[in-house]
Amino acid sequence: RKMNKPFPFAFTLGAIVIVVLYYLFGGTEEPTQENIVKEEISSPIESSPSIGLIDDERIINAESEPGNWIAHGRTYEEQRFSPLTKINKESVSDLGLAWYKDMGTNRALEATPIVVDGIMFFTSTWSRVYAVEAKTGKTIWKFDPEVPGEWARKACCDIVNRGVAVYEGKVFFASLDGRLFSLNAETGEKIWEVDTITDRSRAYTITGAPRVAKGKVFIGNGGAEYGVRGYVTAYDTETGEQVWRFFTVPGDPSLGFEDPAMEMAAKTWKGTNWWEFGGGGTVWNSIVYDPDFNVVYLGVGNGSPWTREIRSPGGGDNLFLASIVAVDADTGKYKWHYQTTPEDNWDYTAVQDMALADMEIDGEKKKVLLQAPKNGFFYVIDRKVSHQTGKAKLLRAHPFAAVTWATHVDLETQRPVENPEVDYSENGSFVLPGPLGAHNWQAMSVDLDAGLVYIPAQENAFFYAVEENYKKTGIFKRNPGRWNMGIEMSSLAQNVLSNLESMPEPGGFLKAFDPLTGETKWSVPIPHYWNGGVLGTAGGLVFQGDALGMFSAYDKETGERLWEFNTYTSMLAPPISFEIDGEQYVSILTGSGGGDLFGGEPLPPIEIQASLTYNNFGRLLVFKLGGQKELPIPDVRDKTIPEQVLADVSNDQIRNGESNYNQYCAVCHGFVVKSAGGLPDLRKMTKGTHDLFNKIVLEGILGSNGMAGFADVLSEDDVNNIHHYVKARAHEDREVSLGNMEAPQFTWYGVED
């Protein structure tokens, strides 16, 4: 395969490609309504009584049953390393597809399946849950929580879900619209349902997988960009009753504080109205239970808005943003915390997967917590000392990818040392990592025997600049209908074009990284930055799916690719491995999008991203040695852009349309109207869709499909101008494709042709 330079981060790229390079053009317009695959349901579970026996003891002793994958990260330690060895460096060449299951979706699939005694439980888009026979793929039951389609507008990063928890005969999962469910593991029947959202006037969502321990199910939420206040709640697994709730950022001080931790945190926030912005701090991914100390670790997200100047004028660390917080598993009481990015200014969440391990460090065996969050530093924290003292003890903090926002982490102060050269408070600047991070939610794998972690790393800069309107007026108004970042988006393309020489080159990497020395043992470059999670195995292999649609097995010693399988679809989900009747299997879900929906299509050639060559086919794939099943090769997407009927409009109208498109539309339909493949490419709208454009955008006539109306935040003139901008972009890209133009002109940018 040819390795080619990929698109940088969503917002910046399109403009660069448009003016500096040449365009390839999008995929066919996807259907707006996803289909639930019609299929026969097999008989209820007959031979798996041990499903009802999954409890703390069984998960704690998960190493004694390596053939199952009974927790989100396989064990409570969440190392995501399989001890199975039948698929190994010598046998992997015989690995083939055992079966596959079409999921009836063209959106991102991100779940980690749970496999218990031959039964696989997993989630799909719109928070649907499936139980299937892991050996054959036959569906046992499925459950649809019937999330309202309009809720998709409230989700920052697609209609995704990362999985379930199985415990004491029940399957727990949360829906996009903030409900938590308990289902009967054998039948899929609902046992109970609770509403986890404290304030329905705010755009809360849930995409993460719950965790279970000590008779409780733990769940967080998302929505920081829309202005919510983060928290995690523990519910009784039997009744669904709330046991405790821990808020991650303080609320309005005049109303008092929920606990001493919030009173302490409030002292690190400045200004007079941060709580009106919501504060952020959502725990939308990683929650880890530690049986050694009976605590739960919460991976806390970014602030709302992103820019600290707006969020907390006057400074302050803003606890507990971008932090790892330890709370008592029984009571939710605060124990200690470590803040990876004090005064977060870049959307550097610390929600990335955390793993627990016993490692020899400085000649002594230590119980540690490992995390590679967005900010690009790999953290090793001494759990025991932290619990004994009530203060985090940082042991190591090495960069695992390119980092420009900070020069290093000072182990004495345990704080990063920021780099003043990329301070964007006055003038904008490219910064690494960008908001997608040096590592995002895509899982890493911990190999204790090798002393390595296998990380899906990425280097993808973003051009940060404080919102111009705020700089002019000193006023920031939260808009609940769009992202509230405090970042300049309206003139982003112009800012990028003016600073092209300083733009770092983007790319993705699969890295074998030593967290104690900071050395990279090997690194495999991947052309696109947005790739899948990782699984290491005792068979000497590292598995990963990538943006090119290749599911690969690498030699864990050298990084050499030993096997690959073309899935024809980009991947984000992490693989798992399990065993049935003495036969080892490897499984992965295909389908990309998620947080990089706005990324648009990458640089040519188009095969750099599978979802731009073919449609984004959501499938569950299961492999075994000697597997003979063939995957159908999909039709290549039609890239034709229809001829546009352009109105006689001013550049000011186009600029206004571009500004509002960036604020309200780009996050889903792609920067500069270039879809990444999962959602409709607006440049390819039919005449009928053009005729209905205002009804779709303003009135929400496609709301049940996920396209809610925007009449609450946009005027008819605004929508008309967005429409003009979309047609102008489509016209220019069509002209480029026909050879009538070397590159789009973008005269409304005020840039020389």
C-alpha positions, 0 to 999 in steps of 0.5 A: 500500500502506498503511504500518503500524507493525510488531512490534518485536524478537521477544522484546519485541513480543508482550507489548506488543501483547497488553496495549496493543493488539489482536490479529490471530491467526496463520496456518494450521498449517504442515506439519512435513515439508518436501517436496522438489519432484519434477521431471525432471532435464535433461541434464548440462551440455553447453556450459559448459566455462568453469565449469572455468576459474573461478579466482583470475584470473577472479574478480579480473577479474570486471568483464570479464564483467559478465553472470556472477555468479561470486562471492558478492558478484559479485567478490572486492570483494563490492560487490554492484553490477551493471554491467548497464544494459539494465534501467534507469529507462526500461525497468524498467516492462516488467520481468516474470517470466520463470520461477519455481521452487517450492522445496518449503519454507515456511522462509526462503531466504537464498542468493545464487545463483552464475551462470556461463555460463548455469548457476545454482548455489544452495542451499535449506533443509536445505543442499540444492544445485541447478544449474539452467539460468539461462535456463529454470529447468530443473534440471540436478542437485541434491544433498541432504546429508541433514542429520539433522532433529534438527539443527534444534534446534541452529540458532539461526536456522532451517535456512537456507543462504546459498549456494555457491562455484564454483571450478575445476570444483567447487561448494563448500558447507557443511551445517547439521550442519557438513560441507563438501562439494566437488561436481562442477560438471557432474554434482553428484557428490560429490568429497569431504566433511570434518567441520569441527567440532572438538567434537561435544559442542557445538552447532555449525552452518553456514549461511554461504556458503564463499569460495574463493581461492588453491586454498583454500576458507574456512568458519566456523560458528555456535552462539555462543548455544549455547556454542561457540568460533568459528574459521575453517578453510581447506581445500585445494580439491583434496583437502579437507585442512586447510591452516590454522585460526584461532580467534577467541577464546581457549580454556582458558589452561592448555592453551596457545595455538594461536598468538600471536594467541590469547595476546594475545586471552586478556589481554583476557578476565577471570574463571576459566572463560570458555572453559567457556561457549564464548566465542562469536565465530563467523564465521557469515557474512562472509569476504572475500578481498583479492587486493591484500594476499593476506589474508582478512577475518573478520567475527567474531560475538558473545560467549557469553553475551551479557552481559559481566558474566557472560562476563568478570567484571572487564571486558576487550575480549574479543578478537576478539568483534565484530571484523574480523580480517585473516589471511594467506590462505596461512597463517591467521596474524594480521595486524591487527584492528579491534573494532567493539564492545569488551566486546560486551554486546548481541549486536552481531556484526560478521559483516555483509557487508564490501566492499572499494573504492578511494575518494578520501578527504581528497584521496587515493585509498585502499584501504578496507574498508566494513562496516555491522555490527549496532551501527549505525555504518558503518566505513571502514577504511584497508586499506593503512595497516592492513597496513603498520602491523599496526594498524587505521586507522579513517577514518570511523564514522558512525551509519546508523540510530538508536543509543542504546547509544553516543553516537559513535565517537571517531576518536582512540581508534577506540573507541565512547563508551558511553551510561551512560543505557542501561546495563542492568547494574543495571536493564533498559533498551530499547536501540537497536539490538536483537540483530537489529541496525541491519543484519543479514546481508541484503546491502548494495550499494556504488555507487562512482560515486555515493559511496553504499551502499544499506543495508537498515537497521532500528530495532528496540529490545530490552529488555535486563536481566541474568538474574535468577537470576544477579543473585540467586546470582552463578552462571551455568550453561551449558545446552547445550539452549537459548540461553545469553544471560545475558539475563532472558527469564522475566519479559521481558513484565513488564519490557516492560509496565513500561517501555512509555513508553520503547520506541522505535518500530520500523521498516525502511528502505532507505537511500542512505547516504554512508559518508564524510559520514554523510549519508543521501541518501534513505530509504524507510520499510518498515513491517516491520523484517525485509526483504531484501538489496539490489542496485544497478545501473548502470541507475540502479536499486536492487532489494530484496524486503521483508516485505510480499512486494513485490519493488521497483526504486527510482530510485537518485537519489531513492529513488522506487519505479519498479516492484514485483512482488507475490511474496506471500511475505516476502523476506530474500535479496539479488537478483542480476543476470546476462545470457544471450544479450544479455538481462539478468535479475534474480533473487531467492529468496522466503521469510522467517524466519531470525533473526526466527523468534521475532518472531511476527506484526506489529501489525495489519493483517495484510497488513504481512507477506506470510507471515502473509497467505499461507503462506511460499512458498519460490520462485526468481524470475527476471525479464526485460524482457517477461517474461509468466509469472504467479505463482499467487496463493496461498490466504489463510491460515485464521486461526481458533484452535480452541476450547481445553480448559483444565485447572484449573491455577494461575497459578504453573504458567502462569508456569513454562510461560511461562518455559520456553516463552521459554527453549526454544520461542519462538525457533522458534514465536514470542514469546507463542506467535504464529508468524511464519508459517514454523513451526507456530502452536501456538495452532492445534494440533489435538486429535491434536497436543494428545494427542501434545504430550508425546511430541513435546516430550519424546520427539522423535517428530517429530525427523526433521522438525526437532522434536527432543525436549527430555527432556535439559533439560525434565521432564514437569512442565515440558512439561505447564506449557508446554502449559498456557501455550500453551493459555491463550494460544490461549484468550485470543487466540480470545476476542479474535477473537470479540469476547469480550475487548478484550485478553488478560488475562494474569492470571499477569503480575500486571498489572491487567486 
